[in-house]
Every structure is written in structure tokens, then in C-alpha cells.
Amino acid sequence: MKVFLLDGKDMTSLDAAYDVISRELSFPEYFGRNLDALYDCLTELSSEATVVFVNTAILEENLPEKADAVLDCFRDASMEVGFSLREKR
């Protein structure tokens, strides 16, 4: 099982969030850096993967208009693919 750790405190802007997510989840070079592309790449994760997303409250402070959409991508992809998602505020 592969475990990925994402930290909301490292996501100080939407670009920084895409950088961190892309790097930590080893997204392909062609990752489009938008919500649709994020969802598409997340649905390529193994159902045996675990994504641990910590400091989501800080993410919400840093990205008040986009944090919910980013987190919803993870939630929706997790439900579709079956990978484990753990969120910690």
C-alpha cells in the first residue's frame, strides 16, 4: 500500500497547492493544473493507496475560495476509485 502525505500549510496559493499535490502524488508532466485535471489524475490512483491530507483548516485559510473545491476533488475521486482519504484539520 502506498501512503501519500499532503500538508495544507505548504499550500499558500492555488499554484503552490498544485505544485505540492503534483509532486507528492507523482502526477505526470502533462497534469493540467486545474480542478478537472486534478480529478482525472486522482482517479488514476490505486484503490490500495492512502492519501493523508493534514492541516486542511490552514488550506481553507490560505485558499478561501478554492479549498472546498480542491478537497471535494479528493473526496469524489476517493469514492469513485476506492483509495483511502484521511483528512485532519
C-alpha positions as semicolon CSV with decimal commas, in nm:
position;residue;x (nm);y (nm);z (nm)
1;M;0,000;0,000;0,000
2;K;0,127;0,346;-0,090
3;V;0,069;0,634;0,154
4;F;0,079;0,995;0,036
5;L;0,104;1,286;0,280
6;L;-0,024;1,629;0,179
7;D;0,011;1,928;0,413
8;G;-0,224;2,223;0,373
9;K;0,026;2,458;0,536
10;D;0,251;2,415;0,231
11;M;-0,032;2,526;0,002
12;T;-0,013;2,903;0,031
13;S;-0,169;2,965;-0,310
14;L;-0,355;2,760;-0,569
15;D;-0,035;2,729;-0,774
16;A;0,153;2,611;-0,464
17;A;-0,126;2,360;-0,393
18;Y;-0,099;2,216;-0,744
19;D;0,281;2,203;-0,708
20;V;0,264;2,013;-0,377
21;I;-0,010;1,776;-0,489
22;S;0,158;1,705;-0,821
23;R;0,496;1,641;-0,662
24;E;0,375;1,429;-0,371
25;L;0,139;1,217;-0,581
26;S;0,385;1,187;-0,871
27;F;0,144;1,326;-1,128
28;P;0,256;1,312;-1,492
29;E;0,417;1,614;-1,659
30;Y;0,102;1,681;-1,856
31;F;-0,102;1,749;-1,537
32;G;-0,319;2,045;-1,638
33;R;-0,314;2,233;-1,305
34;N;-0,690;2,280;-1,281
35;L;-0,968;2,104;-1,093
36;D;-1,072;1,881;-1,383
37;A;-0,714;1,766;-1,436
38;L;-0,674;1,713;-1,061
39;Y;-0,978;1,488;-1,054
40;D;-0,859;1,297;-1,360
41;C;-0,517;1,231;-1,208
42;L;-0,665;1,136;-0,872
43;T;-0,883;0,873;-1,037
44;E;-0,562;0,711;-1,163
45;L;-0,451;0,633;-0,807
46;S;-0,464;0,274;-0,692
47;S;-0,759;0,167;-0,481
48;E;-0,498;0,048;-0,232
49;A;-0,346;0,396;-0,190
50;T;-0,399;0,615;0,115
51;V;-0,394;0,993;0,097
52;V;-0,345;1,169;0,430
53;F;-0,432;1,538;0,397
54;V;-0,327;1,729;0,711
55;N;-0,383;2,092;0,809
56;T;-0,693;2,128;0,594
57;A;-0,801;2,421;0,815
58;I;-0,487;2,608;0,710
59;L;-0,560;2,522;0,347
60;E;-0,905;2,677;0,393
61;E;-0,746;2,993;0,537
62;N;-0,493;3,015;0,252
63;L;-0,743;2,940;-0,026
64;P;-1,085;3,052;0,100
65;E;-1,243;3,039;-0,247
66;K;-1,085;2,714;-0,369
67;A;-1,011;2,489;-0,069
68;D;-1,354;2,324;-0,069
69;A;-1,332;2,251;-0,440
70;V;-0,983;2,100;-0,405
71;L;-1,089;1,885;-0,111
72;D;-1,408;1,782;-0,291
73;C;-1,196;1,655;-0,582
74;F;-1,014;1,428;-0,338
75;R;-1,339;1,316;-0,174
76;D;-1,514;1,243;-0,503
77;A;-1,216;1,060;-0,655
78;S;-1,176;0,859;-0,337
79;M;-1,537;0,745;-0,357
80;E;-1,505;0,658;-0,726
81;V;-1,171;0,475;-0,710
82;G;-1,175;0,347;-0,356
83;F;-0,847;0,488;-0,228
84;S;-0,848;0,585;0,139
85;L;-0,865;0,956;0,220
86;R;-0,792;1,082;0,569
87;E;-0,841;1,449;0,645
88;K;-0,704;1,619;0,952
89;R;-0,785;1,979;1,030
